[in-house]
Amino acid sequence: MLTSFLTVSQQVVILFLLIGVGFVCGKTKFLADTAVTGMTDFVLYIVTPCVMIQSLQREFDASLAGAFLQAVLFAVVTTFIGYFLARATLHDQQPERESVYRFAAIFSNCGFMALPLEGALLGPDGMFFGAAFLAVFNIMNWTLGLYMMSRNRQLLSLRKLITNPGIIGVTIGVILFFTSSTLPSLINASVDYLAALNTPIPMVVIGYHLSHAKLSVVFRDFRAWLTIAERLVILPLIGLGLGIATGMNAMALIACMVALCAPVAAICTMFSVIYGQDSELSVALVSLSTLLSILTMPVIIVLTQTIVSLP
């Protein structure tokens, strides 16, 4: 168990060293806001779809397909558990703060933080199941999450959902998997190069935002600490119990737990800015949960590995 903890901690520390680069770039103003915005868009619209295609592009296997479906169902169920838990426990007289608390408790940084960790710890299988979780995240984020932040049903659009780059990447990847097909070698090599950027660029972006965060906003805020506790500990433990109780595939469960115990989703801040919610609070929640995850993620992941008896 100690060996596993040290291995996981080492990978988490590597990610935080990359975050440190972004932090220094932010503090020294080496990077401008416009540059970071461009980097974020590049990851969301180009790199992430390539990661999804790369992760799902493998020979079809019935047992693997079954485990993939388990991961999808796990992601759906835990999202709704998180939603009802947040509605029951996180209240504020200011709607623009209440929306941020609840969104932050439900949605994890399963793309920027979890995918690189899944690849480092679990290899191709981890990325495969991580892609399943991320696919559900994209759908739920742009439906349930969008409504929570905007409170406007008219913004929900099937056209926007199916043209989301993450969904397109998943669709292509699923087709390749179920047909045991591969992309042409030249295109495949390009996809691999772009997918490889999924670790360094997002970590630098997270570090940049950390350098501008005002953490004092949440230090004396009980709701903020409860939000972070639900995101980093309570919801992951509920998910772990659910996965064990349902006899979920071990590798799929570990990969999904990496995604589920990740800090607050970075898109929380973007939605807060766009839809007039408390953006300062969202930045503080993303930043503080990211810092605390260096302690909580290794514990949750190793606990999961130990229970399901995987090295």
Secondary structure, DSSP 8 states (H G I E B T S, - for coil): -HHHHHHHHHHHHHHHHHHHHHHHHHHTT-S-HHHHHHHHHHIIIIIHHHHHHHHH-S---HHHHHHHHHHHHHHHHHHHHHHHHHHHH---SSHHHHHHHHHHHH-B-IIIIIHHHHHHHHHHHHHHHHHHHHHHHHHHIIIIIHHHHH--GGG--HHHHHT-HHHHHHHHHHHHHHTT----HHHHHHHHHHHGGGTHHHHHHHHHHHHT--THHHHT-HHHHHHHHIIIIIHHHHHHHHHHHTT--HHHHHHHHHHHTS-B-THHHHHHHHTTS-HHHHHHHHHHHHHHHHHHHHHHHHHHHHHTT--
